[in-house]
Amino acid sequence: MITAVLLQHAFTLSYNSSVAAHTFYIAIHRNVWAVGLCWIIFACQNIKTGGFIRWFLFLPQWQPISRMGLSMYMVGEVYQVYMILNQRVPLYINFWQMAQQQLINHKQLFQFDNQVPKRYNDALCQSQLAQFSQALSESQEWAVRLVDTWAKIGAGYLSGNNMNLGDFDSCVKFRYENFQGQHCWVTFTALPNSTLESDSNDINLKKLAEFLRNNRLFPTNGFCLPASCSAESVVQFLNQQFLFKNDLVALGGECRTNDLLPLDPLDYFVIVIFSLIALLMILSTTYEILMKHKEKEANRLFISFSVYTNGAKLFDVTKIKSASSLNCLHGLRGMSILWIILGHRFGNQFPWGNPIELSEFNQTLLSSIVKAHPIAVDTFFVMGALLMTCSMLKDCEKGNLNILRMIWRRYLRYTPVYAAVMIIVICFGKYLLAGPYIFETLRTPCVKNWWMVLLHIQNYLPQDQMCLNHGWYLSADFQLFLISPFLILLIHKFGKKFLALPIIFFLASLIYGLTIAFVFEMQIPTLNPGQGVVNYVRWFYFQTPPRSGPWFIGIILGYFLYENRGKTIKISSWLNAFMWILSLSALTTVVLLQHAFSISYNSSIAAHAFYIAIQRNVWAVAICWIVFACQNIKTGGFIRWFLSLPQWQPISRMGLSMYITGAVYQVIMILNQRVPLFVNAWHVFPILWSDIVMIIILSSIFYLALEAPPMLVEDYFYKKYLNSKKTVDKSTKI
């Protein structure tokens, strides 16, 4: 089968193959393919061999795609044609060439060097710029090719399409004698006062300058100039040779080449660690397959890194029929993470090809779905607290509560994936970029504040100093996890009357949030953000105290769920309908008010402060009703059925990895793009779905390598060496 594929490729590249060879291949290649497929089916079905291939092909997750295969085949190509016909810009074929070049050139790759090669040379720069100017005046072919990579006066300025990066790939690949191309994106505008003579021949540029001056625009264009020049030299050259005499002025820029970047000792160390993890996964999987083949029981420690077992658990979609199982949480977690992925794509995306249309979209009700995505994190707070509460109360009743181990396992679950993504950003982010944008704004905070990430305290830093700032949630969640055990222990020992404690903490969080929102004159992020929005992000959004309300609400819900586990509570149909309408109305109101405040520039500070303080708590209470109604009242109809679908379980299990890796993947994809994204359903939603698919693939890898194995290893050693059985006097039990 592989031969059939490779020969197809070989014949497409070969222009001298004989007719006989083509004829022979055309006649047999499909039949050879069919015979190969027949063996796979027969071996998997009747011989029961195939190992990983058989396991992968037998995954039940293939069944929905298999059932709709005919429809996918018929609809797919038509949909793709419509997508192509609706595109606004050409598609660039790019597979991160710079990363590939780094790995191919082993001579420079395997060098210990902490510094990027110094390429700036002012004397050489001036010489090459003079050479280029002379060659261009003589219309020499190499100089014309270099200018051809420059961005031209683009279309859509009135629609806000002010960023045109030119032909980045051709620029950085450009070589002529000792002349190396360097792509620089330069921001420019018109001079305050016109200096052009009335008889200027540069009519287009004169009109451009007038247009920029009248509309106060600052476009960014890409230019290709010698790699020996610094960004300052490039700006100076463009001003003197092209822009000043056309009423324009360059304000600044940044430059990139495709220079090979050597690995430093930390990079090598990380490569070794990741390689060892990959080797453990291969050895563990191989060992388990061999044990299954020999029909022997495998050692639990040796299969901790097994893709076979962990993959089967991850992608298991067997419906859990236990009365105490919180099946609806899988749907809530899955929908929340998908919502966050949508919001991050819109929030991080730049540049937009039609910002004016984006602004118009932000005025529509549909945009409220995008704007309100941060509220999904509060669903995580509710679920985390209620699951912790149920787990602790269960352990208390069994008499095997170990608070230190519970905290350790929380840390062990959160930290490896987060640390791995952070290390990838620090060490390999520069190799993952093959586009014109700079990665340092994402990398520098991680280099400086990595230790705060590992301690889960970075959410108190300013946003621009946080490493992977979406990780603030993990810090806040872990801090709340640390302070909750004593509350739950008191509730277990003294009963409902100590539910007053989480209520007091909830009210304190609410009052504190309302106070700082009013004092700092905070505002919900608007289309025209000011200091109020900055204060909201800095002192409210990332901080644990004002965000803790949903967590304490989750503790209260967890107590009632545990006390009523396995029970079905009967309430009147009228009360049930009223509560469902009230909760869904509350969720909808929170989303719509987020939209209303974002487009309102005249709302009072008091109104903003009140909404900021209560929105997440209202959301949390409504989520609590949905969970309680689905679990204990057994109502909800379609909503309960949809949230309890077992197909949510894989996304729910890898939700942590999806949350951590998703935003980083999206930023890397954005930084590698060559053209702006246009606000259009034909463009945005296919990109969103491609994000989801790729994030699921990446998250599966992180889950199998760094999320599941540490928990299994810890569980093995704890049960084998640390969990010595002791006789506990009943009077000492909590």
N, C-alpha and C positions, 0 to 999 in steps of 0.2 A: 504494500500500500504506500509506504514511504517512497519506494522507487517510482511508482506511478506519478506521485506528486512532484518529485524532483525532476523527472524526465519532462513533465509538462513545462516546468520552469526552464529547463535546458533548451527545449525546442523553441520557446518564445524568445530566447536570447540568440539562438543560432540562425544566421541568415544563409548559411552554406550547406545546411543539411540536405541530403538527397530526398527526392520525392519518395523513393522506396522506403527510406527510414520513417518519414512522416506517415506514409500510408500504413506501415506495419504498426507504428505506435497508435495511430487513430483506431485501428482495427482491434487491438488487444487490450488497451489500457483500462477500459471500463470493465472488461471481463475479468482482468486480473484483480481489479479493485473489488468486484463482486465476490470472487473466490476468497479473497482475504477477509471480507465481512462474514462470509459463511463460516469460516473457521472460528472467528471470534464468537459468533452466536452459538455454534455447536459446543465449543469448549466451555463457555460460560454456563450453558444450559444443561448439558449432559455429562461433561467431564468434571464440572465444578472447579475449574482452574481459571487462572487469570489474575489472582491477587488483587492489587489495587485497581486494575482496569475493570475487573468484574464488579468490585465494590462500587466503583464510581458510576458505572453504567446502570447498576441496579438501584441507585439512589431513588427513593420515591419522589424526590423533588422534581425529577424529570417528567413525571406523569402529566401534570397540567400542560406543559409545553407539548408533550407528545399528543395529547388529546386535541389540542387546538392547532396541530401542525399544518393541516390543510389550509385553515384560515390564514395562518401566518404566511404560508407560501403564496397564497393568492393576493393577500393585502399588502405584504411587505414591499414588493418592488414598486407597486403603484404609489405607496406612501413615500418611498425614497425618491421617486421621480418628482412628486409634488414638492418635497423638501428642497431638492436641488433647484427646481424652477423658482422657488421663493427665496433663495439665498440672495443676499445683498452684495457679498464680496466673494472673491475667489477663495477656494480652499487650498491651504498650504500643506504640502506633504512634509511632515517633520516628525522625526522620531527621536528628538533630543540628540541631534548630531553631536553637540559638544560633549555630552556624556559619553557617547560612543567613542569619540576621538580620544578622550581621556583614557579609556580602558584599552584601546587598541595600541596606543603608543607606549609600549612597555619601557622604553629607554628613559622617558621622563617620569613615568608613573612611579617607578621604583627608585625614587631618590628621596632622601630625608632632607627636607628643606622647608623651613617655617615661613619663608617669604615668597610671595608671588614675584616672578622675575621682573626686575625693573626695566620697563621698556621706554619710559619717557626720557628723551634726550633733546634738549632745546635746540642745540646747534643742528642736529640731524633733522629735527622737525622743520626748522626754518628753511633748510636746504631742500627738503622734499616738498614743502609747500610752494617754494619758488619753482621747482621742477614741474610740479603739477600745474601751476598757473601758466607756465610757458607752454607746456604740452597741450593744455586746454585751448589756449589762444591759437595754437597751430592745428587744432582738431585732430590730435593724435588719437589713435584708436583706444589705447589703454586709458587715457584721461576721459574720453567720452564714455567708456564703459563704467568708469568710476562714478561720473556724474549721473549716469543712468540709474544708479542705485539710490540716488537722493530722492527724498520725498518731494513731490511737486505740489503746486497749489491745488488743494483738494476740493472736492465738492461737499456741500452740506454745511458750510460755515454758519449759515443762518439757523441751521438745526442743531448747532453746537458741536459738529464733528470737527474738532480743532486739533486732533492728534493724528498725524500721518507719519509713520515711522519709516516709510520707504522700503527698500528691499534689503532687509537686515542680513539674510543668509548670504546673498551674493556679495554684500559688502565685506563681511568678516572672512569670506573665503578668498577675497581679492588678493592677488600677488602679482607684482611686476618688478623684476630685478630685486632690489632690496626694499621695495615699497610694499608695505603690508596694510591692508584696509582695516579701518577701525570705525565702528558705527557709533555715532554720537547723536543722541536726541537732544535738541536745543529748543528752548522756549524763547520766543521772540515776540515783539509787538511793534507798534508804530512809534516813531519819535513824537514827543509832545507837540511840536510845531513842524509844519512841512518845510523842507529845505529844497524840494525839487523845483527846477525851473519849469515854466509853463510849457516849454517845448520839449520836455523830456520824452525820449522814445520808449521808455519802459512803462507803457500805458497800463499793462496788467498789474505790475507791481505797484504803480502809483495808486491805482484804484484799490488794490489790496490794502495799502497803508492807510488810505482814507477810511476804508471800511473798518479796519482794526481800531483806528483811532475813534471813530464815531461810536463803535459798539463796545469799546473797552475790552477787546479780546486779546488773549495771550496764547496763541496756538503753539503746538510743539511739532517740529518736523525732524526727520532723521537725515543726517548728513554722513557721508563716508569720506574720511580724511586719513592721513598717515597715522599709524599706531604709535609712532614716536612722539606724538603731540599730546599734551595734557588737555583736559577739557577747557582750561582757561585759554590755552593757545588756540584751540579750535574756535572758541567764541571770538577771540580777538581777530583771527583771520577772516571769519565770516563777516564780521562787522566792517572791517577795512576794505575787503574785496568785493562784497556783494550787497550787504544790507544797508550801510549808512547812505550810500549813494541812491538807494531806492526808498528812503524815508523809513527804514526799518532798523531795529536794534535787537541784538541777541542779549538775553538777560542771564543765561547760564545753561548748563547742560551736564550730562553724564555720558561716559563712553564705555564701550565694551568691545573686546576682541574675542577671537576663539583661541587665545593662547592656552596651552596646556598647563594645568595647575598641578603641581606635584603634591603628593600626599605627605602629611606630617606624621610624627610618631603616634599621636593620638588617633589619627585615621587608621593607621595600621593596627593599633591595639583593638579598636572597635571592629575592624574587619575580622580579626582573629576571634573575638567574642561571638560575633554573629555567625561566623563559619562554624564554631563549635556548637552553637545552638542548632544550626542546620544539620550538622553531623549527628547530633543527639536525636533529632527527629528522624533521620534516615535509619540510624541503628535501632532506635526504639520501634519504629514501624516494621522494619525487617524482622526483628526479634519476635514481635507479636504474630506476624504472618507465619513465621516458622513454627511457633508454638501451636497456632491454630491448625496448621497442616499436620503436626504430629499429635494433635488432639490432647495437648497437655495444658495445664493451667499456667498462665504466665505470671511472673512476679510483678506485683503492682507498681513497684518503683521503676522497674525496667521499661514499663509501657507508659510512663507518665508523659513522655514526649511523643507518643505514637499518634501519627496522623489518622491511622485506621480507627482507633477507639475514640479519640477526641473529636475527629471529624464526624463520626457516626452520632455522637452525643450532640454536637453542634447543630447538625442538620436534621436531627430527629423531629418529625412532625406528628408523632403519635399523640392523640388527644388524651390528656390526663383526666381521668374520670373521678378522681378523689374529690369528696365533698368539700374538703378543706383547701383544695388547690385554687389559687387566685388566677384563674385562666385569663381573665379580662386584662390583667396587668401586662401580659405580653402584647396585646393590641395597643394599649395606651403607650407603652414604651416604644414600640415599633413606629407608630404614627408620630410620636414626638420627635424621634430622631430623624425621620424623613422630613418633617416640618423644619427642623433646624438646618438640615442640608439645603433645603430650598432657600431659607433666609440667608445662610452664609454665602450662597452663590450670588444672590442679589447684593448683599452687603459688601462683599469683597471685590465684586466685578469692576474692572476698569480697563481701558476706557470704553465708554459707550459711544456708539456711532451716531446716535440721535438723542442727546441729552434732553432736548426740549420735549420730545415724545415721552422720554422717561419721566420728566416732570409732570406731564399730562397724565401718564399712567398712575403716578403717585397720588393724583387727585381722585382717582376712581375707587369705588368700594372694593374692587377686586384686589387692589394693592394692600388692603388691610390684612389679608392673609400673610403677605410677606412681612409687613411691618411688625406684626404681633408675634412673630416666631420666637422671640426671647422668652415669652411666657411659658413655652414648652418646658423650659428648665425647671419651672416650679412644679410641674407634674413629676419630674424626677425626684425633687425634694420630698413630695408627698409619698411616693412609692418607696423611696429609700427609708424613710422614717417608719412607715407602717410595717415593712418587711423586717426591719431591725427589731421593732417592738414585738411582733409575733414570734420571731426567733428567740429573743431573750426570755419571753414569758414561757415558751415551750421548754427551754433549757432550765429555767427556774423550777418548773414543776417536776422535771426529771432529776433535778439535783446535780446536774453536770455543767452548770454555768461557769465559764472561764472568760472573764472580761478581758484579760490581757491577750489571750489568744484571739478573741473576737476582734479586737482592735488590730492585732498583728495581721490577721487574715484580710481585713479591710485594706490595710496599707499594702499588703502583698498583691492584692487584686488590682489596686489603682496604679501603683507606682511603676511596675516593669514596662507596661505599654507606653505610659506617659514619658518615662525616662528614655525609652528606645526612640520614640519619635523626636524627642528633644535632641538626642545624640545624632540622629540622622540629619536634623536641621543644622546642627553645629558643624558636623564633619563632612557631610555629603551634599548639603544644600547647593553648594556652588557647582557641583557636578550635575545636578538635576535641572539646571537652567540652560537653555539653548536659545533664549530670547533676549531682547534688548533691555530688559528691566533689571534692576539691582535687587539683590536678595538680602543685603546687610541689615535692613530695617527689621527683618524677621529673625535674623541670626544673632545680632549683637546682644539683645536682652538675654538670650539663652546663655551666651558665653559669660555674661556678667552675673546673672542671678540664678544659675542652675541649682545652687544649693537650696534656694527658697522653694524651687519646684519639688525637690526631694522631701522637704519638710512640710509641703502643702500649706505655705503661708504667703504665697506671692500675690494673693488677691488684694492685699493692702497697698501694693505698689501702684503708682500712676500707670495708666494703660500703656503708654509708650515704653515702659520699662519692664513690662510683663513678658515672660517667655511663653509664646503660644497663648495669647490672652484668653482664648476660649476655655483654657484650663482652670480659670478662676472657679468654675463650678466644683471641680474636684477638691480644691482647697477648702471651699466653704462647706461642702458636704462632709469632708473628713473632720473638720473642726467641730461641726455639729454632732458627728458620730462620737467624738471624744467626750462630749459633755452630757450625752443622753443616757448612758447606763444608770447613773444614780437616780434619774427621774423614773425610769422604768422599774428599777428595783423598789423604790418607794411605792409606786402604784401597785406592784405585785403584792407587796407586804401589807399595805394598808387599804387597798381597794379603791373604789371609785372616788372617795373623798379626796384622794391625792391627785386626781385628774386636774385639780385646781392648779397644780404646779405648772404643767405645760400650758394651761390657759393663761396663767400669770406671765409666763415667758412670752407667749404669743402677744398678749396685750402690750408688754414692754417693747417688743419689737415693732408693733404697730405704732405706738406713741413715739418711739424714737425715730422711726421712719418719717412720720408726719412732721415731727419737729424739725429735723434737719432739712427736709424738703422745703419747708416754709422759710427757715432761716437762710438757707443758701439760695432761695428763689429758684428752685429746680424746675426744669421743664422736660416734658417728654420730647425725645428727638423729633425735630420738625424739619421741614424742607429748607428752612433758613435758620440753622442752629446758631445759638449764641452762648453766652457764658452760663446761662441756666442749664443748657444741655450738657456742657462740660462739667458742671458741678454735679449733675445727676449721675453721669458716668463715673466720675472720680469718687464721690462720697456715698453713693447709694447702690448703683448697679452691681459693683464687684464686692461690696463689703458684706461680711457675714451677718452682723446684727440686724440691719434692716431687711435682709433677705431671708431671715430664719422663720418667719411666720408660717409658711407652708409646711416646714419641717415639724413644728410643734402640732400643727393640725393633723399631720400624718401620724404622730404618736397617739393622739386621741383616737383616730380611726383604727389604728392597729390594735389598740386595747379592745375596742368593741368587736372588731373582727375576730380576735382570739377568743373572747368570752362567748361569742355566738358561733364558733366554728362548727361546721356540720349541721347547723340549724337553718331552717327556712322560716323567716319571720313573715307573719301574715299582717297586712295592713289593708285598709279599704282601697278599692280601685280609684276612688276619687282623690284620696290623699296621695296615692302612688302617681296618678296622672299629674296632680298639682306639683309634686316634687320634681318630676321629670321635666315638666315645662319650665319650672323655676330654675332648675340647674342649667338646662340648655340655654335659657334666656340669659342667664348670668354669664355663661361662656361667650355667647354671641355679643352681649353688651360690652364685655371687657375688650373684645377684639375691635368692635366698631368705635368705641371711645378712644382706643389707641389711634385709630385712623383720624378721628375727628380732631384730637389734640395735635396730631402731626401736621394738619393742614390749616390749623387755626393760629393766627399770629396775634390775636387780641385777647386770648383767654387769660383770666386773672391768675396771679401766682397762687392764690388760695385754691383755685380749681385744679391747677396742675399738681399742687402739693397733696391735695386730698386724693386725687386719682392715683398718683404715684404710690401713696401709702397703702391704699386698699386694694388695688387691682389684682395683685398676685394672691392676696388672701381670699378674695372673692373667688378667683379661679380655683384655688386649692379646695375650698369648701365644696364647689360644684363638682370637682373631680372626685372628692370623697363620697358624695352621694352616688355618683355613677358606679364606683367600685362597690359600695355597700349594697346598692340595689341589685347589681349583677350577681354579687356573691351570696347575699343572705335573703334578699326578697325574691330573687330569681325573676326579675322583670327587666324590661328594656327592649324586648323584641329584637328588631334588626340590629340595634346597637350592641346588645349583649352578644348576639350571634357573631357579628363582625369582629368585635374585640376579642372574642374567645376562639377565633379560628386558629387551629394549630399551625397554620402557615406563618403566623407571626413569630413563632418560637425561635427560629434561627436568628432573625434580626434582633429579637429581644436579648438573646444570649450574647450576641456580639455587639450589643448596643454601646458598651463602653469603648470598645475599639473603634467603632464607627464614629463616635463623637470625637475621639481624640485625633484619629487619622484623617477624618473627613475634611475638616477645614484646612489642614495643611496640604492635602492633595489638591483641593480646589485652588488655593493660592498658587501652588506650583504650576498648575495648568494655566491659570490666568497670566502668570509672569512669562509663560512660554508662548502666549498667543501672538500672532503677527498682525492681526487686524482688530478693530473695535468690534464689540458685540452690539447688535441692533436689538432694541426693545421690540420684540415681535414674537408672538406665540409660536410661530414656525421655527424660531431660532432658540428661544430660551428653554422651552420645555424638553426638546430633544437633548439639549446640553444637560439639563437637570437629570434626565433619566440616565444619561451616560455617566454622570457623576455618581448616581446611586449604584449602578452596576459596578463601576470601578472601585468605589468605596467598600462595597460588600466584599469584593475579591480581596482587596488589601486588608480589610478588617478580619477576614477569615484567616489570612496568613498570620496576622498579629495575635489573634485569639489562639490559634493552634501552637504558636511558638512561644508566646510570652504571657498569655492570660491564663489559660487552663493548666499548663504544666507546673508552674510554681505552686498553685493551690493543691495539686495532686501530690507533689513531692512533700509539701508541708504536712498534708494530711497523713501521708504514709509514716513519716518520722514521728509525728506526734502520737499516733496510735501505737506505734511499735515501741517507742522508747520513753515517752513523756507521760502517757496517760495511764499511769499505774493505778490499778483499782484499789480504792480505799473504802473502808467502811465508815460511812458518815452517819453520825447520830442524828436522828430525825429532828431532835430539838434544835440542832444547829442549822437545819435547812432553811432557806429563805422561802 
